[in-house]
Amino acid sequence: MGGSDGLGQAGSVREWLRSLEVFAGPLADFDPAGAPAEPVDLFLGWLREAVEAGVPDPHAMTLSTVGADGGPDARVLILKNVDAGGWQFAVHAGSPKGRQLADVPRAALTFYWPLQGRQVRVRGAVEPASPEQSAADLLARAPSARAEALLGRQSGHLESLDDRDRAFRTALARIEADPALVSPEWTLYTLVPVQIEFWQADKDRVHTRLRYERSGRRGPWETHMLWP
């Protein structure tokens, strides 16, 4: 069954997708020769440029984990912080991603800023913060976000939207009655990178890629340019 736009057939979809413009630009410039020794400095520079250019949700990133079946899993989260120690994000320990990180404490992050034609890919081990640090992170969030964390049912089957809304109202009332209440399962993680790739698009597909690598979690960084 196809719609009036003719996208119901594989050939039409393929042609339609190929017609969509990519790297519309104007794209940003990137000279690997001028890259700083520390990848965090380059990342923050690119992030600031994305913010200044008006990229929507510039601190959004795809978190990729390993499922119990050995297959990949991915979803979009918000970056909490980044410093010399690594990239921080938070999850509920009872969620699929929380269980996956507990079983296989390794992950990858992907940032994409289309207005500049830029990607940043970060890979490494993840380390949970202390309960006190995780609680402080949750307390800094809006009451509605904290109430959602109290539900503890993320990705479980839902019978109706009414059930969701009733549970949410109950959790929000608990927050209002006890402003210091936090979910003990809320966990702040730091991804300690061993590889960070900076990818700059080119309209002719001659993309520029620079990867920072180190052999240990605290070792010195080496940089390598990569073929497109």
TAWO-V797451 format. One record per residue. N is the residue number from 1. RES is the residue in one letter. PHI is phi in whole degrees, -180 to 180 (NA if undefined). PSI is psi in whole degrees, -180 to 180 (* if undefined). D_LAST is the distance of its C-alpha to the last C-alpha in Angstrom with 1 decimal. Layout:
n res phi psi d_last
N RES PHI PSI D_LAST
N RES PHI PSI D_LAST
//
This chain:
n res phi psi d_last
1 M NA 122 39.0
2 G -118 153 37.0
3 G -83 179 37.4
4 S -68 -16 38.5
5 D -85 -2 35.0
6 G 76 18 34.3
7 L -93 11 31.5
8 G -81 -12 33.4
9 Q -108 146 32.0
10 A -57 -43 28.6
11 G -62 -41 28.0
12 S -66 -41 28.9
13 V -63 -43 26.6
14 R -60 -45 23.7
15 E -67 -39 24.5
16 W -63 -45 25.1
17 L -63 -40 21.8
18 R -67 -23 20.0
19 S -81 -15 22.2
20 L -73 134 21.3
21 E -75 139 19.4
22 V -126 156 16.2
23 F 52 50 15.0
24 A -64 -31 18.6
25 G 76 -172 18.5
26 P -68 132 19.6
27 L -79 157 16.4
28 A -77 164 16.6
29 D -99 153 15.6
30 F -153 120 14.0
31 D -113 106 14.6
32 P -57 -26 13.7
33 A -63 -25 16.7
34 G -98 10 19.0
35 A -69 142 18.0
36 P -71 165 21.2
37 A -68 -31 22.1
38 E -103 126 22.6
39 P -65 -28 19.8
40 V -60 -38 22.6
41 D -63 -42 23.2
42 L -68 -42 19.7
43 F -60 -48 19.8
44 L -64 -34 23.3
45 G -64 -45 22.4
46 W -66 -39 19.7
47 L -63 -44 22.2
48 R -61 -40 24.9
49 E -65 -37 23.0
50 A -65 -41 22.3
51 V -63 -46 26.1
52 E -65 -28 27.1
53 A -83 -6 25.2
54 G 82 25 27.0
55 V -64 126 24.2
56 P -63 137 26.4
57 D 46 57 26.7
58 P -65 -20 24.0
59 H -94 9 25.1
60 A -79 145 24.6
61 M -148 154 22.2
62 T -91 123 21.6
63 L -98 120 23.3
64 S -109 132 22.4
65 T -132 177 25.1
66 V -109 125 26.5
67 G -79 171 29.5
68 A -62 -26 32.7
69 D -86 4 31.6
70 G 85 -3 28.5
71 G -88 161 26.3
72 P -77 154 23.9
73 D -141 149 25.4
74 A -152 151 24.0
75 R -162 166 25.6
76 V -100 130 25.4
77 L -127 177 27.3
78 I -107 133 28.0
79 L -67 131 27.1
80 K -90 -42 30.4
81 N -168 160 29.6
82 V -147 134 27.2
83 D -152 -167 28.3
84 A -61 -23 28.0
85 G -78 -25 29.1
86 G 144 -169 26.4
87 W -102 130 25.6
88 Q -109 143 28.8
89 F -151 167 29.5
90 A -130 146 32.7
91 V -143 163 33.7
92 H -86 129 37.0
93 A -60 -27 37.7
94 G -87 -5 39.2
95 S -76 163 36.2
96 P -54 -45 33.8
97 K -67 -35 31.1
98 G -64 -43 33.8
99 R -67 -38 35.1
100 Q -65 -42 31.6
101 L -67 -33 30.9
102 A -69 -38 34.4
103 D -77 -43 33.8
104 V -130 93 30.2
105 P -77 56 29.7
106 R -138 150 25.9
107 A -158 172 23.5
108 A -135 146 20.2
109 L -120 142 19.8
110 T -132 124 17.3
111 F -108 142 17.9
112 Y -138 123 16.7
113 W -119 90 17.9
114 P -65 -29 17.4
115 L -65 -29 19.4
116 Q -99 -9 17.0
117 G 67 45 13.8
118 R -126 143 13.3
119 Q -128 150 13.0
120 V -131 129 14.4
121 R -119 128 14.7
122 V -125 130 17.7
123 R -131 143 19.1
124 G 168 -172 22.5
125 A -83 156 26.2
126 V -114 146 28.5
127 E -130 128 31.9
128 P -75 146 34.7
129 A -80 174 36.7
130 S -69 158 40.5
131 P -56 -35 42.6
132 E -67 -42 43.8
133 Q -67 -40 40.3
134 S -66 -41 39.3
135 A -63 -41 42.6
136 A -63 -38 42.0
137 D -63 -44 38.7
138 L -67 -40 40.4
139 L -65 -22 43.3
140 A -80 -8 41.1
141 R -88 166 40.0
142 A -66 153 42.0
143 P -54 -37 45.0
144 S -66 -39 43.5
145 A -68 -38 40.4
146 R -68 -37 42.7
147 A -65 -40 44.9
148 E -62 -38 42.0
149 A -66 -33 41.3
150 L -68 -24 44.9
151 L -61 -42 44.8
152 G 65 28 42.8
153 R -122 19 42.1
154 Q -56 129 38.4
155 S 74 3 37.1
156 G -74 160 40.6
157 H -65 138 42.3
158 L -118 126 44.0
159 E -76 -39 47.2
160 S -158 157 47.5
161 L -66 -29 46.3
162 D -63 -40 49.8
163 D -61 -43 49.4
164 R -61 -47 46.3
165 D -67 -38 48.0
166 R -64 -45 51.2
167 A -64 -38 49.3
168 F -66 -43 47.3
169 R -62 -39 50.5
170 T -64 -45 52.2
171 A -65 -40 49.3
172 L -66 -37 49.3
173 A -64 -35 53.1
174 R -65 -40 52.7
175 I -64 -43 50.3
176 E -66 -34 52.8
177 A -77 -29 55.6
178 D -138 86 53.8
179 P -59 -19 51.2
180 A -92 2 50.2
181 L -70 132 49.5
182 V -135 157 46.0
183 S -79 125 44.6
184 P -67 -13 44.6
185 E -90 -6 41.6
186 W -69 126 39.3
187 T -129 124 36.9
188 L -89 127 34.6
189 Y -115 151 31.7
190 T -118 125 29.4
191 L -89 116 26.0
192 V -94 107 25.8
193 P -78 148 22.1
194 V -116 -15 20.8
195 Q -143 135 17.1
196 I -139 120 15.7
197 E -111 134 12.1
198 F -109 123 11.8
199 W -122 120 9.1
200 Q -114 120 9.8
201 A -72 155 9.3
202 D -133 138 9.8
203 K -59 -30 12.3
204 D -90 10 10.9
205 R 71 14 7.6
206 V -91 70 6.1
207 H -70 151 5.2
208 T -103 126 6.5
209 R -130 132 6.8
210 L -131 126 10.1
211 R -118 129 12.0
212 Y -91 134 15.8
213 E -136 148 17.6
214 R -148 151 21.3
215 S -82 -28 23.5
216 G -124 168 26.3
217 R -67 -20 26.9
218 R -125 12 28.3
219 G -74 171 26.8
220 P -71 151 25.1
221 W -85 141 21.4
222 E -115 151 19.0
223 T -119 144 15.7
224 H -142 131 12.6
225 M -78 150 9.4
226 L -122 149 6.4
227 W -65 149 3.8
228 P -59 * 0.0
//
